[in-house]
Amino acid sequence: MQKLFARASRLIPGGVNSPVRSFAGAGAAKPLFIRAAKGATLTDTDGRQYIDLIHGWGAIAAGHSHPQVVAALEKTAHNGLCFGLCSEIEIEHASALCDIAGVDMVRATCSGSEAAMSALRVARGYTGRELVAKFAGCYHGHADGMLVAAGSGSLTFGRPSSAGVTAGAARDTLVLPYNDPQAVRDAGAAFGERLAAVIFEPIAGNMNLVKPSRAFVAELRALCDRHGAVLIADEVMSGMRASRGLACREVYGIEPDLICMGKIIGGGLPAAAVGGRKEIMGKFAPLGPVYQAGTLAGSPPALAAGLAQMRLLREPGAWDRMAAAARGVSAAFRSAAAEHSVPFCAAHAGGMAGLYCASKVPENLAQVHGCDTDMFRALHAALIERGVLLPPSPFEACFVGLAHDAQIVAKISNAARGAFASLAGS
Ligand SMILES: *Cc1c(COP(=O)(O)O)cnc(C)c1O
């Protein structure tokens, strides 16, 4: 793997095509290179095997290389990979999504980043306003206007959180603290009439796992209703994972105006979507004035894989099994830490779990930052030694799928006990 990393580093910045893969967040000097994945197991290029709690950062839910997903992909691929024209599978996928997400219309994109970017653009086109609000710790892809951190005061405009993002793009984004209804009310009072959209993760999964309060989510809906802004639920991660459909509706009882979905709906291939009410979706070209496009959008093989994975998750009892696995993983870590009196806690939401090196489950980004990074790194390394792979960062949630059965969860539990024993002993 050392050789592969050296070669990758000469050809690809940092040797990786997405920064979190570098394993820097876990304090490791180099990434893992994966040769194969099957069910709940990853095999690296040195032949070592790991129970996978990354699962494609949530894109995999049926288990790696599920035969039905692979078969659907193969069958579609034999009939052509890209037409650049309409095909029937686009209708099938859109129909499944509209049904699952309870929206009128969807437009397919290739990534969650594009889905969020398109949702924000159509919200601006629909309202004729420019300002959008997001929340610290929520991730909506890497479009300029979303790579913004909170300004110096609670009600100042954002500043770029990445080099290369213009101050102009950052000025159109207001960054508020997550889970703070008063901050939402204050923002409404100050900027309500200028707000095009409020975008949020109904279950935050990009600052580890953070669940909002009902009051917070209700306040977002009220703010948008009061000021005529568009409420965008970014369910790229939480959709079909934190709940059977939309977490926003099923967990919090709130109707969003627009939604973003991705990850699970592509079955491990690049597919995502923006969806919502006809009135807003009708603003997209060619019906309306908001431009949005994609050569590979609605890729038949990606949609076929996505449809197959969505069908597997919707089989009776399937989603519940995924959720039970995440609950089992979270409980296993909690009790293993308690056995060794290590300050640690865990949470779960549907098929995702949060593991925190802290004594209290965090409720916002500042509290996630308060978790013990050194302890996380030690835990990550101790688990790798025991054949369990956590996401390589304390800011990422864990993901399971249908292949994480009771036997796999028991293996994770054993590894966790061994890991905490070694941590407590050192
Ligand atoms: C992963 C993610 C995105 C970005 O999706 P990509 O396919 O990586 O571009 C956007 N929003 C949320 C909530 C995500 O979890």
The ligand as a Gaussian input file, in Angstrom:
#p B3LYP/6-31G(d) Opt

LIG

0 1
 C      -22.793000      13.872000       0.952000
 C      -23.652000      15.057000       1.113000
 C      -23.728000      16.050000       0.126000
 C      -22.826000      16.057000      -1.078000
 O      -23.038000      14.967000      -1.908000
 P      -21.871000      14.563000      -2.945000
 O      -22.504000      13.457000      -3.734000
 O      -20.700000      14.156000      -2.119000
 O      -21.582000      15.765000      -3.769000
 C      -24.645000      17.079000       0.281000
 N      -25.428000      17.139000       1.366000
 C      -25.375000      16.217000       2.342000
 C      -26.294000      16.331000       3.500000
 C      -24.472000      15.153000       2.252000
 O      -24.402000      14.269000       3.242000

